[in-house]
Amino acid sequence: MKTSVETLEGNKIKLYVEIDESEFAGDIDRAFEAIAKEVKLPGFRNGKAPRKLLESRIGIGPARAQALRDAIPSYLMRGVREHDIDLVATPSVEVTGGEEDGPVEFEAECEVRPIVTVPGYAGLRVEVDNPSVSDEDLDEAVRGQMKGHGTLVDTGAPVADGDFVTIDLSAMRDGEELPGLNIEEWSYEVGQGWVTDDFDEQLRGSEPGADITFSSVPKGTEEPADFSVRLAEVKRLELPELTDEWVADNIGEFETVDEWRESIREQQQETRLNAIRQGLVAKATDALVELVEIEPPESMVTSEAQGRLRNMVQQFQAQGIDFSAWMSATGQTPDDLMDNMKEQAETSVKADLALRAIAVAEDLEVSGDELDAEYHRMALQYQQSPDEIRKTYERNDAVDELVATIRKSKALDWLLHHVEMVDTDGTVLDGDLILGHDHDHDHDDLDDASAAADGEDDDVSEGDE
């Protein structure tokens, strides 16, 4: 087989393929074998009629046509692999010779993944929350944990934020009680902002025994209601004195106030760090996408959007939800949904192109050990042997795409370790602290961040890659 390529405009190339007549003869033989299974000849079981007899009966034309249909896809993929063509859509194939006799020639117009550059990727800056815990925040957290040890006492004073009031609550609309808003002896902490937007304001300054009436819109509704509140008690939560002795007696693993406060500070900071980490990948890839100036190929965007839609339908089916009924209930048309999917898909495709560009620019390669490690990771996930996973990828000609996915993951990891992180005031933060010493992004991080595979079923069973 001989091949050559020609570069066309618009991220397209033309692949020329010529198959020698002697090589194509084997494909014709296989075509006759397939035809023999379909043709019944007297004296021969299905599939056992000799080729010469079949050829004398039907001629070579049908077998040659069958061979062209069956064999061209495999010759096409051989040419694609030979020239390392990164297809993003099904090629358009035209047979240009050999339909009746002689060498077979065809040409395939192939749309390929565009190669982009992302100037400035090494100097990206993203804004995140500051993970530091201020003394005021720490004091509030300590008070919150001490509330379980507090005592409610009568204040003898008007209602203020933080007080616990006991009330009888009634809410009516058009002469009818509102469900859930007619309660006796309800204990409520003033300042929580429940019931209505101005509920706390109505209570503030009132004294025990007061009857309060007002009209307001209950939260979660749109129409006002008439409220009556009977204020029975006003109590304030008194916290114990915070001393080393109290900590030793009530917080088992600590002996001093300082030890306990430092532990709470660390917990608060870790909570903030986890929240930052959950959003960091998306923020970094969003910033990276802004550097991609080209419009992604429509075929890539459409394919990504269709994959997302398939994934959504599968998720609904897994949950026993009728997708058509959900569409009707939400008032969406298929076109509306697809338009929304395409907006997300465009960002995903740009992220894919940009991360591939970083992998090339930073010379990030995938070693054999790294590929084996990925096979082992998936083997644990899918409860198969690593060798079964590897063979499935090889059988489906998907190893190159797996390698590309690992490279993108490495590019994302490179990006996260080089992006400058600042808080809302512009203060540069410690990237190592935010990423954590055990920071290790797997390919699910990449998928979640750039949505590069959100529309794909992550099943590696045969034929699905």
Secondary structure by P-SEA (a helix, b strand, c coil): ccbbbbbbcccbbbbbbbbccccaaaaaaaaaaaaaaaccccccccccccaaaaaaaccaaaaaaaaaaccaaaaaaaaaaaaccccccbbbbbbcccccccbbbbccccccbbbbbbccccbbbbbbccccccaaaaaaaaaaaacccbbbbbccccccccbbbbbbbbbbcccccccccccccccccccccccccccccccccccccbbbbbbbbcccccbbbbbbbbbcbbbbbbbccccaaaaaacccccccaaaaaaaaaaaaaaaaaaaaaaaaaaaaaaaaaaaccccccaaaaaaaaaaaaaaaaaaaaaacccaaaaaaaacccaaaaaaaaaaaaaaaaaaaaaaaaaaaaacccccaaaaaaaaaaaaaaacccaaaaaaaaaaaccaaaaaaaaaaaaaaaaaaacbbbbccccccccccccccccccccaaaaaaacccccccccccccccc
